Amino acid sequence: MRFEIVHEFEIPLDALELAVLSPDLFSKLKAHLPNMEDVKQKEHVLEGGVMRRVWAYQASVKVSLPVFAKKIVTREMLSWDESSTYDLKAHEAEWSVVPNIKPEWKKFFSAHGKYKLVQAEHGKTKRTVEGELHLRVPVVQKMGERAILGEVRRMFDAEAETLREMATLV
């Protein structure tokens, strides 16, 4: 399943980019993610005009799942690492998600994409997130992908709100 999420900010690109690059972004983002038990920063390196970061997420089993799924989905199935590499010159990042599950189960899920900031008119910035996610479980594939995409949208919306808050403080 391919998707695109667009956010517009009434913030200049350079101020927004400072928030994107901030090592404190993940900690401020936590407050906007009520379905997450925890968010940790495993890596945050900025060198040679490129930022590499890895965030580890643990979703709450109690909050995140519909009732029928709570008997099937385990806590480890709701844990993943998001890795991204942001290029300052291009104002874009490549990202991927790797679930923290048994190695033999990893073939059932993949998610990756890119993220681009573009200076718009009147000091505004537009962010476009493009991605693909695939759940390779035949009976629940479409329903599962739609549910996961809903969570992905909520997470990028929460990040957009956090970036707005941080960039207006810069």
C-alpha positions as YAML, in Angstrom:
chain: A
units: angstrom
residues:
- id: 1
  name: MET
  ca: [0.00, 0.00, 0.00]
- id: 2
  name: ARG
  ca: [1.43, 3.36, -1.06]
- id: 3
  name: PHE
  ca: [0.58, 6.52, 0.82]
- id: 4
  name: GLU
  ca: [1.31, 10.24, 0.96]
- id: 5
  name: ILE
  ca: [0.86, 12.57, 3.91]
- id: 6
  name: VAL
  ca: [1.27, 16.33, 3.48]
- id: 7
  name: HIS
  ca: [1.60, 18.96, 6.21]
- id: 8
  name: GLU
  ca: [1.88, 22.70, 5.69]
- id: 9
  name: PHE
  ca: [3.63, 24.87, 8.24]
- id: 10
  name: GLU
  ca: [3.48, 28.63, 8.62]
- id: 11
  name: ILE
  ca: [7.14, 28.42, 9.56]
- id: 12
  name: PRO
  ca: [10.24, 29.09, 7.42]
- id: 13
  name: LEU
  ca: [12.11, 25.99, 6.28]
- id: 14
  name: ASP
  ca: [15.28, 26.76, 8.26]
- id: 15
  name: ALA
  ca: [13.38, 27.09, 11.57]
- id: 16
  name: LEU
  ca: [11.40, 23.92, 10.90]
- id: 17
  name: GLU
  ca: [14.55, 22.06, 9.94]
- id: 18
  name: LEU
  ca: [16.19, 23.02, 13.25]
- id: 19
  name: ALA
  ca: [13.28, 21.31, 15.01]
- id: 20
  name: VAL
  ca: [13.59, 18.23, 12.76]
- id: 21
  name: LEU
  ca: [17.30, 17.99, 13.59]
- id: 22
  name: SER
  ca: [16.84, 18.51, 17.32]
- id: 23
  name: PRO
  ca: [17.97, 15.62, 19.53]
- id: 24
  name: ASP
  ca: [15.03, 16.56, 21.82]
- id: 25
  name: LEU
  ca: [12.33, 16.01, 19.18]
- id: 26
  name: PHE
  ca: [11.58, 12.43, 20.27]
- id: 27
  name: SER
  ca: [11.10, 13.40, 23.94]
- id: 28
  name: LYS
  ca: [8.68, 16.20, 23.07]
- id: 29
  name: LEU
  ca: [6.88, 13.93, 20.59]
- id: 30
  name: LYS
  ca: [6.04, 11.44, 23.36]
- id: 31
  name: ALA
  ca: [3.45, 13.82, 24.82]
- id: 32
  name: HIS
  ca: [1.52, 13.73, 21.53]
- id: 33
  name: LEU
  ca: [1.45, 9.92, 21.26]
- id: 34
  name: PRO
  ca: [-1.01, 8.61, 23.88]
- id: 35
  name: ASN
  ca: [-1.05, 5.13, 22.26]
- id: 36
  name: MET
  ca: [2.67, 4.70, 22.91]
- id: 37
  name: GLU
  ca: [3.97, 3.13, 26.07]
- id: 38
  name: ASP
  ca: [7.45, 4.37, 25.26]
- id: 39
  name: VAL
  ca: [9.57, 6.14, 22.66]
- id: 40
  name: LYS
  ca: [13.36, 6.02, 22.97]
- id: 41
  name: GLN
  ca: [16.13, 7.51, 20.93]
- id: 42
  name: LYS
  ca: [18.72, 4.82, 20.16]
- id: 43
  name: GLU
  ca: [20.86, 6.96, 17.85]
- id: 44
  name: HIS
  ca: [21.17, 10.61, 16.84]
- id: 45
  name: VAL
  ca: [24.26, 11.56, 14.84]
- id: 46
  name: LEU
  ca: [24.80, 14.70, 12.77]
- id: 47
  name: GLU
  ca: [27.94, 14.74, 10.64]
- id: 48
  name: GLY
  ca: [28.86, 15.82, 7.15]
- id: 49
  name: GLY
  ca: [25.49, 17.46, 6.55]
- id: 50
  name: VAL
  ca: [23.61, 14.22, 7.26]
- id: 51
  name: MET
  ca: [21.62, 13.27, 10.36]
- id: 52
  name: ARG
  ca: [21.08, 9.63, 11.20]
- id: 53
  name: ARG
  ca: [18.64, 8.70, 13.89]
- id: 54
  name: VAL
  ca: [16.92, 5.62, 15.23]
- id: 55
  name: TRP
  ca: [13.83, 5.80, 17.42]
- id: 56
  name: ALA
  ca: [12.41, 2.76, 19.21]
- id: 57
  name: TYR
  ca: [8.65, 2.62, 19.76]
- id: 58
  name: GLN
  ca: [6.57, 0.43, 22.05]
- id: 59
  name: ALA
  ca: [2.84, 0.79, 21.48]
- id: 60
  name: SER
  ca: [0.43, 0.11, 24.30]
- id: 61
  name: VAL
  ca: [-1.38, -3.19, 23.85]
- id: 62
  name: LYS
  ca: [-4.28, -1.92, 25.98]
- id: 63
  name: VAL
  ca: [-4.92, 1.23, 23.95]
- id: 64
  name: SER
  ca: [-3.81, 0.43, 20.42]
- id: 65
  name: LEU
  ca: [-5.75, -2.69, 19.52]
- id: 66
  name: PRO
  ca: [-9.36, -3.52, 18.74]
- id: 67
  name: VAL
  ca: [-10.85, -6.04, 21.18]
- id: 68
  name: PHE
  ca: [-10.73, -9.01, 18.78]
- id: 69
  name: ALA
  ca: [-6.99, -8.52, 18.15]
- id: 70
  name: LYS
  ca: [-5.91, -8.36, 21.80]
- id: 71
  name: LYS
  ca: [-5.93, -12.16, 22.06]
- id: 72
  name: ILE
  ca: [-3.74, -12.58, 18.97]
- id: 73
  name: VAL
  ca: [-1.32, -9.67, 18.93]
- id: 74
  name: THR
  ca: [1.49, -9.76, 21.47]
- id: 75
  name: ARG
  ca: [3.36, -6.87, 23.03]
- id: 76
  name: GLU
  ca: [6.47, -7.62, 20.94]
- id: 77
  name: MET
  ca: [4.39, -7.30, 17.76]
- id: 78
  name: LEU
  ca: [3.78, -3.66, 18.72]
- id: 79
  name: SER
  ca: [7.44, -2.74, 19.02]
- id: 80
  name: TRP
  ca: [9.57, -1.35, 16.20]
- id: 81
  name: ASP
  ca: [12.55, 0.79, 15.28]
- id: 82
  name: GLU
  ca: [12.23, 3.69, 12.87]
- id: 83
  name: SER
  ca: [15.50, 4.64, 11.18]
- id: 84
  name: SER
  ca: [15.93, 7.78, 9.15]
- id: 85
  name: THR
  ca: [18.73, 9.56, 7.35]
- id: 86
  name: TYR
  ca: [18.17, 13.27, 6.73]
- id: 87
  name: ASP
  ca: [20.23, 15.17, 4.13]
- id: 88
  name: LEU
  ca: [20.43, 18.89, 4.98]
- id: 89
  name: LYS
  ca: [21.29, 20.00, 1.42]
- id: 90
  name: ALA
  ca: [18.36, 18.14, -0.12]
- id: 91
  name: HIS
  ca: [16.04, 18.83, 2.85]
- id: 92
  name: GLU
  ca: [14.85, 15.24, 2.70]
- id: 93
  name: ALA
  ca: [15.10, 11.96, 4.51]
- id: 94
  name: GLU
  ca: [14.86, 8.28, 3.74]
- id: 95
  name: TRP
  ca: [13.12, 6.28, 6.47]
- id: 96
  name: SER
  ca: [12.31, 2.67, 7.24]
- id: 97
  name: VAL
  ca: [10.55, 0.72, 9.95]
- id: 98
  name: VAL
  ca: [11.75, -2.62, 11.27]
- id: 99
  name: PRO
  ca: [9.52, -4.51, 13.70]
- id: 100
  name: ASN
  ca: [11.18, -5.95, 16.81]
- id: 101
  name: ILE
  ca: [9.82, -9.45, 16.34]
- id: 102
  name: LYS
  ca: [11.17, -12.91, 15.74]
- id: 103
  name: PRO
  ca: [13.43, -12.93, 12.65]
- id: 104
  name: GLU
  ca: [11.21, -15.45, 10.87]
- id: 105
  name: TRP
  ca: [8.22, -13.08, 11.21]
- id: 106
  name: LYS
  ca: [9.96, -10.03, 9.71]
- id: 107
  name: LYS
  ca: [9.11, -11.13, 6.19]
- id: 108
  name: PHE
  ca: [5.44, -10.39, 6.93]
- id: 109
  name: PHE
  ca: [5.85, -6.61, 7.29]
- id: 110
  name: SER
  ca: [7.78, -3.82, 5.63]
- id: 111
  name: ALA
  ca: [7.51, -0.04, 5.62]
- id: 112
  name: HIS
  ca: [9.80, 2.58, 4.08]
- id: 113
  name: GLY
  ca: [9.69, 5.90, 2.31]
- id: 114
  name: LYS
  ca: [10.96, 9.44, 2.08]
- id: 115
  name: TYR
  ca: [10.23, 12.75, 3.73]
- id: 116
  name: LYS
  ca: [10.85, 16.12, 2.06]
- id: 117
  name: LEU
  ca: [10.68, 19.72, 3.25]
- id: 118
  name: VAL
  ca: [10.05, 22.40, 0.60]
- id: 119
  name: GLN
  ca: [10.09, 26.17, 1.11]
- id: 120
  name: ALA
  ca: [6.72, 27.57, 0.05]
- id: 121
  name: GLU
  ca: [5.57, 31.15, -0.50]
- id: 122
  name: HIS
  ca: [5.35, 33.72, 2.28]
- id: 123
  name: GLY
  ca: [7.79, 31.95, 4.62]
- id: 124
  name: LYS
  ca: [5.82, 28.73, 4.77]
- id: 125
  name: THR
  ca: [7.12, 25.17, 4.48]
- id: 126
  name: LYS
  ca: [5.47, 22.07, 3.08]
- id: 127
  name: ARG
  ca: [6.38, 18.57, 4.24]
- id: 128
  name: THR
  ca: [5.53, 15.57, 2.09]
- id: 129
  name: VAL
  ca: [5.88, 12.06, 3.45]
- id: 130
  name: GLU
  ca: [5.68, 9.31, 0.84]
- id: 131
  name: GLY
  ca: [5.79, 5.69, 1.80]
- id: 132
  name: GLU
  ca: [4.89, 2.11, 1.25]
- id: 133
  name: LEU
  ca: [3.75, -0.38, 3.82]
- id: 134
  name: HIS
  ca: [3.05, -4.04, 3.29]
- id: 135
  name: LEU
  ca: [1.48, -6.56, 5.63]
- id: 136
  name: ARG
  ca: [1.86, -10.01, 4.13]
- id: 137
  name: VAL
  ca: [-0.81, -11.86, 6.11]
- id: 138
  name: PRO
  ca: [-3.47, -13.03, 3.62]
- id: 139
  name: VAL
  ca: [-6.71, -13.03, 5.63]
- id: 140
  name: VAL
  ca: [-6.19, -9.66, 7.34]
- id: 141
  name: GLN
  ca: [-3.88, -7.93, 4.85]
- id: 142
  name: LYS
  ca: [-6.15, -5.10, 3.63]
- id: 143
  name: MET
  ca: [-7.77, -4.46, 7.00]
- id: 144
  name: GLY
  ca: [-4.38, -4.63, 8.74]
- id: 145
  name: GLU
  ca: [-2.71, -2.27, 6.27]
- id: 146
  name: ARG
  ca: [-5.54, 0.26, 6.69]
- id: 147
  name: ALA
  ca: [-5.26, 0.05, 10.48]
- id: 148
  name: ILE
  ca: [-1.47, 0.46, 10.36]
- id: 149
  name: LEU
  ca: [-1.79, 3.39, 7.94]
- id: 150
  name: GLY
  ca: [-4.18, 5.06, 10.40]
- id: 151
  name: GLU
  ca: [-1.51, 4.78, 13.09]
- id: 152
  name: VAL
  ca: [1.18, 6.04, 10.70]
- id: 153
  name: ARG
  ca: [-0.95, 9.11, 9.92]
- id: 154
  name: ARG
  ca: [-1.53, 9.76, 13.64]
- id: 155
  name: MET
  ca: [2.21, 9.54, 14.26]
- id: 156
  name: PHE
  ca: [3.15, 11.93, 11.43]
- id: 157
  name: ASP
  ca: [0.35, 14.31, 12.52]
- id: 158
  name: ALA
  ca: [1.72, 14.20, 16.08]
- id: 159
  name: GLU
  ca: [5.22, 14.86, 14.76]
- id: 160
  name: ALA
  ca: [3.90, 17.82, 12.72]
- id: 161
  name: GLU
  ca: [2.27, 19.29, 15.82]
- id: 162
  name: THR
  ca: [5.46, 18.79, 17.83]
- id: 163
  name: LEU
  ca: [7.55, 20.42, 15.08]
- id: 164
  name: ARG
  ca: [5.17, 23.42, 15.06]
- id: 165
  name: GLU
  ca: [5.58, 23.81, 18.81]
- id: 166
  name: MET
  ca: [9.36, 23.47, 18.70]
- id: 167
  name: ALA
  ca: [9.90, 25.69, 15.64]
- id: 168
  name: THR
  ca: [7.89, 28.56, 17.09]
- id: 169
  name: LEU
  ca: [10.10, 28.48, 20.20]
- id: 170
  name: VAL
  ca: [13.33, 28.68, 18.15]
...
